[in-house]
């Protein structure tokens, strides 16, 4: 897989991206080293789980409201240490057709600390088909999808970071603004993939 990255890579703060696949974590880890916030079941995945645990990933149980409350102090600690934290505020991976609503809860530590937040967008294209074929979403089985993805050639991952980070005083406003920035960058990535 080839990766292309545009925009300044954030050295600290909260990075908020759309989410298409388990590949996103590998791509972002190569583009801008950071701590990830990921769904809790990833810790048990073969290979990916080991890498996530080794990289200090902060795991959140999406099915539990109380899990977010447990995760917020860990995000805060990483931000206070000056470590960039990347999260996918959509709360799930998608087929790439649209950027879903951003959930604001996990933006709270950055708001409280007045730490910059940066929008980032990820997209994929490949010579053999559509981006949707590379997205892992819904109830698709992990291993068969991974094997199909590994068999495909010519995959290009594109990451774009918004030109500047911003500090917000309200997490709901931050979620709306960041989602809009990511959506705008996603449209650009899609247009460029067609050329």
N, C-alpha and C positions, 0 to 999 in steps of 0.2 A: 504494500500500500504506500502510496506517495502522499505527502502532506504539504499543503500550501497554507501559509499563515500571513495575515495582513493586520496592520495596526499595531500600536505599542502593546507589548506584553505587560500586564500588570505585575508589579513586584510585590504588591501587598494589597490588602482590602478584600472585598467580596466580589467574586466574579459570578455573574448570573447568565446561564445559557439555556437555549432550547435543548431538547434531549431526543435523540433518534435511535440510539443503539448502545449496547455494551461497548462498541468500538469508540464511543465518544470519550470514555475515560482514558483509553490508550492514546488517543490523538491529543487530548488536552495535556496529558502528562508529558508528552513530547514537546508540545508547543509552549507550555508555561508551567513549570513545576509548581505544584500546589497541593493542598489538602482537599480531598473531595468529601462531599456529603452524599451518601448513597443509601439506597434501600437496604434494610437489614439482612435480607436473604442472600445478598451478594457475598457476604462473608463465608457462606458455605459452598460457593461455586468452585468447581475445579479450576485451578490455575488463576483465574480472575480473583477469586476470593483470597487466595494466598497473597497475591500482589496488592490487593486492596488493604488487607490487614497490615502487611509490611510497610505500606506507604502512609499509615496513620489515618486512613479513611474514618470519617465519623459516620456511624451507621444510624439510620432512623427507621423506625417501624412505621410505615405509612398507614397501617391499620389502627394505630394507637395514638389518640390525641395526646396522651401523657408523654409519649416518646419525644415529641417536639420540645416539650419543657425540659427534658433531660439532655437534649442535644444542644439547646441554645447556649448553656454555659461552656460547652466544649468549643463551639464556634467562636464564642467571645474570647476564650483563652488563646485560640490560634490567631485571631485578629490582633489581640493585644501583643502577641509575640512577633507581630509583623509578618506572619506567614499568610500568603494569599489562600483564600478558601473558595473553592468552586462548587456551586450547587446548581441544580436543575429545578427552578421554582415551579415548573409545570407539574411536578410530582409524579410524572410517568414519562415513558418514552412514547413517541408517536410515529405515524407514517410519513411525517414531513409535510403533509398537506397544509397545515396551519400551525401557528404558534398558539398553544393553549393559554388560558388565564394563568398568571403567575400567582402562586399562593404567597402571601406576605409574611407568614409567621416566622420563618427562618431568616428573614431580613432584619429582624429586631436587633440582634447584637450590633450590626453595622450602624443602624440608626442611633442606638444608645451611645455608641462610642464615637459617633460622628466620623466614621471611617468611610472612605470612598468606595463606591460600588461601580463596577464596570460591566456593561452589557457585552456579551459575546455570542456569536452565532456559529453553528457548525452545520455543514452539509456534505453530501457525498455525491459523486458521479462515477460512472464506469462505462466502459465501451460496450458492454453487453446488455444494458437495460436501464431501468429507472432507479432513481434514488430509493423509492419505496421498497425495492427488492433487498436493499441493504439495511433497512430499518427493522428493528426488532420491537414489536409492539403487540398489544392485545394479548391473546392467549397462545402466541406462537411458541412452540417448544424450543428451548435454548440450544440443545446439542445439534439437532438437525439444521437449525438456522446457522449456527456457527460453522458446521461442515460445509453447507452451501456457500457461505460467505468466503471461507478459506479457499474454495475451489474456483472462485471468480478471480479473474485477472484484471489489471488496469484500473484498480480502484484508486480514486483520488479523494482525499478528505480535505475540505477547506474550512479553515477557522478564520473568523474575522472578529477582532476586538474593536469595540467602540473607541474612537480617538481619545476620549478623556473619561476619567472616572468622575463621579459626582457624589456629593454628600446630600442625603435627604433627611428631613426631620420627621417624616411620617412614613411608616412602612407600607401603607396601602398606596400612597402616591408613588413611592419608589417602585412598587410592584407594577403599577400601571405604566409608568414611564419606561422602566427597563424592558417590559414586554414589548412596548411599541418600538424601542430601539432595536431589539432582537428581531422583531418581525420585519423591520425595514432592511436590516442586513441580510436576513434570510431571502427576501425577494431579490436582492442584488446577487446573492450566491446562485439562486435558481436561474436568473437571467444569464449570468456568465456561463453556467454549465451548458446552456443551450447554444452558445456561440463557439 
